[in-house]
Amino acid sequence: MLRPLCSALWVFVVPVWFQIMLLTDPEVESSLLISSDEGATYQKYRLSFYILSLLFHPEQEDWILAYSHEQKLYSSVEFGRRWQLVHERVAPNRFYWSKLGLDKEPGLIHLETSISEGQALYVTCRLQNCTDANKAKPFPGYIDPNSLVVQDEYVFVQVGNGPGRPIYYVSAKRDVFTPMKLPKYTLPKDLHVISTDENRVVAAVQEWNQNETYNLYVSDTSGVFYTLALENVVSSMGVEGNVMVDLYEVAGIKGMFLANKKTDNQVKTHITYNRGRDWRLLQAPSKDLHGNAVHCLLPYCSLHLHLHVSANPYTSGNIASRESAPGIIVASGSIGSELTTTNVSVFITSDAGNTWRQIFNEEYAVLFLDQGGALVSIRHTPLSIRHLWLSFDEGRQWNKFSFTNTPLFVDGVLGEPGEETLIMTIFGHVSHRSEWQLVKIDFRSIFNRRCTEEDYQTWHLHNQVGDIHTNIWEPCLMGVKRIYRKLKPTSRCVMGKSYSVSMTTGPCECTEADFECDYGYERRSNGRCSHAFWFHPSSMSRSCTTGMTFLNSTGYRKVVSNNCTAGVSTEYTARRQQCPSQAPRGLHLVTSEGTLTALCVHCVFFYSVLSMCSLCVFYSVCVFIHSFIYLYVLFRGDGARTSITLDFGDGHALTYSNVSSIEDASNTSTKAVGIYRVSAWGRMAGLGGPPRLYLHVICQLEYIHLSAPFVALRNKEVNLTAVLWPSQVGTVTYIWWIGNNTEVPYPLLCYPTEGVNTVTVQVSAGSSIMQDRKTIAVHEYFRSHLLAFSSNLDEHNPDVPEWRLDVSRVIKNSLIQATSVREDQLLVTVLPGLPTAAEFFLLPDKQLTDGKLSEVLLNALNQNLVQFTLRPGVQVTVYAAHLSRPLDTSQTHSGSAMLMLLSVVVVGLAVFVVYKFKRKIPGLNVYAQMQNEKEQEMMSPADPTVATPPSSQRDLVHSLEILDAESTSKT
């Protein structure tokens, strides 16, 4: 991407030998200056558009894509000498070249085009022929704007899921798109693709309970199934508003990453050699720059690095490594208990992060020359400088050189294309008002000979476990032993273009360290992988078809690109088995569009408007749903002597005087929905009576929650409540289904027999129709008691119905294991809202004394015997809440039934207040009742007094009867 370097020119060094491209400042003129002789001469080519960014083809040196300020994409196959329009309304930085071996032709382009606000398309077309007839749509449907990512063999898109969270799709090897499978309760707010090399995806995900950190997830080869690699990685905001995650992939060594993790409000740097399977801290140098001993013991003290890569290609970032120099990493950082921005020094490692040395005690930019055979450093300072430092022995000794007679304020450094370059260009200003100065430096004269075989040595890649005193080496990384050939630190020679990194490998037997946890499994404190509380290992077999085969996971999968053989490979590898024969069950009915509505006919309306006004004044109403309603007042006459008043009938009125001078729309804000009687009054003879308009202000329905007791008594009334979010959405229609029948009038039920019953409510508001369903267990009698949990459960409670169902099952299993209660005698439900609470229902046999079972359960709870593991490191304790004592439901209702009865009283009072003062409330809901030939539909208002607040306000409410408004349960 282009970056402004001065007020006159932009410069771009093309990765093609002998060609240089300069872009003029668009404020002066739009032109290209192209040189084919290393800058000796330039030829100017004028442009009809302003270039914002360029993208060069990875194989074809003359093919370029240019993105303009008008969101237009242009292409050139003559190195910028001629241009052709490819497509309009292209999203910035969302266009990609085809990849050889995956796409059908090299001239294919992947594009994200804007359709409307909030909608985009993923299309592909040819470089020189991107017409509608030649376009392809690999993803069927609209995608979210700025979500297309084409990287290596993977393609990613994001699709909004209505008011819920987005769905992320992935296509591997240009195959069909599949939803990405993150752990069930990850619930991402944001997702970034970090790496896709070696047939594996590394993604940074910001989960629902994170604000400034991201979790790292790694995939299998398909890019579909993801497991957690590292939690709470630090992130920051870039200069252009982009998110920057503190994760660095080391060049030259596959599977090696550095990451900054926040632990107890301290940022610490971790390193991995096996693609995130294992992480450890960095051992600090044993001596400082002056040779003094450094006392820094793990894990209390370690080395921490700044991992930001510079967005400017002409300046060095905080860390650097090269493919041609494996094992050498240069980075700025600090030593101590955490990463700091003070006392920053520069450190280097020559053995891939096992040992580090301090080379400068302040920040320097370090560049690689001659494929890492020499290092050049320039001081990071706002002051003018005239010296640079050069090292031939991997930073152990530095020689000082002067590159200019006049001190220069350095703006950046340009290197010649290629890893083996020995020529670099420093550019900057003599003063802040001077012209741009370029200094070209040729280091070839410093070297007196070319390298021979005697100048190289072998180096074994390894992972040093423990501290410097333990000194235990692990030679097998990613299943192989890797031995590199590298230049000796004492050799001062030129490697040149003929040098290439050579490596020999040796096989290693597979151990448990070569396998990571499979999807749905988590690594426990003992190092073993166990399935997560939400995952059913048998679900994979249930999803396959009879007669087919499936891979029965052992809970482990080999780390992608790991090449170990034999050993424990058979023990940990998934086994292919035949799908079991199963009876059909679990039918799920959905529509093709995923909605509950269908259009019988598409109607087209034609309007014919005859306007006779000499001046049109419009007035906008901004309601809390962020939509705008424009009201037009049409009249004839002299606007300069006219005064118009708009009255909304709710106390809001606005008067315009001298309306001919009005240029901008005025607006007012209201927080109520309903029907407004709008009147326009004109203070001028001849305008006639006031015109009136009845304006309906509505909201978009986002969530619906059906509140019903989990267990009910036989022959006792059950109250049902439907809660909407937002609570005021205008005209609402409620339809209730009790089992397979429609019930009227108000859903106050009474079940005469024991069993399991279903209740469904469907709500229609405007163009939205949503429904929710609940299951009610009816019994003759039961006992119930409220449950509470240790506070760590709230931190991992996303407050969605699926999570509550899974945790209810885990709690039930824990109660059964800690007591002698049978499975059919116990029901558990987790209640919506925070703090997390639950209720258990004891269903004893009529022949047995239920008091003893209740006592056994309460004793186990009071003795902290009921515990379960929510995730690795999160052990939750369940105990009996002391808000109420156990209730004998053979004589009275359960706690839930009593609370539901109180809600009926609240509903009655609310209805009375609405009826009493309905003429004063402009946002009064209007309820409709409709009659059908086959069934009668009953509409019932939801009680707005019990509406669930948004998630940002959940922690302010502590009632056990909070209703869920965080997600919609759809049939």
Secondary structure, 3 states (H helix, E strand, C coil): CCCCCCCCEEEEECCCCCCEEEEECCCCCCEEEEECCCCCCCEEEECCCCEEEEEECCCCCCCEEEEECCCCEEEECCCCCCCEEEECCEEEEEEEECCECCECCCCEEEEEEEEECCEEEEEEEECCCCCHHHCECCCCCCECCCCCEEECCEEEEEECCCCCCCEEEEEECCCCCEECECCCCCCEEEEEEEECHHHCCEEEEEECCCCCEEEEEEECCCCCEEEEEEEEEEEEECCCCCEEECEEECCCCCCCEEEEEEECCEEEEEEECCCCCCCEEECCCCECCCCCECCCCCCCCEEEECCCCCCCCCCCCCEECCCCCCCCEEEEEEEECCCCCCCCEEEEECCCCCCCEEEECCCEEEEEEHHHCEEEEEECCCCCECEEEEECCCCCCCEEEECCCCCEEEEEEEECCCCCCCEEEEEEECCCCCCEEEEEEEHHHHCCCECCHHHEEEEECCEEECCCCCCEEECEECCEEEEEEEECCCCCCECCCCCCCCEEEEECECCHHHEEECCCEEECCCCCEEECCCCCCCHHHHCCCCCCEEEECCCEEECCCCCCECCCHHHHCCEEEECCCCCCCCCCCCCCCCCCCCCCCCCCCCCCCCCCCCEEEEEEEEECCCCEEEEEEEECCCHHHCEEEEECCCCCEEEEECHHHCCCCCEEEECCCEEEEEEEEECCCCCCCCCEEEEEECCCCCEEEEECCCEEECCCEEECEEEEECCCCCCEEEEEEECCEECCCCCEEECCCCEEEEEEEEEEECCEEEEEEEEEEEECCCEEEEEEECHHHHHHCCCCHHHHHHHHHHHHHHHHHHCCCCHHHEEEEEECCCCCEEEEEECCCCCCCHHHHHHHHHHHHHCCCCEEEEECCEEEEEEECCCCCCEECCCCCCHHHHHHHHHHHHHHHHHHHHHHCHHHCCCCCCECCCECCCCECCCCCCCHHHCCCCHHHHHHCCCCCCCCCCCCCCC
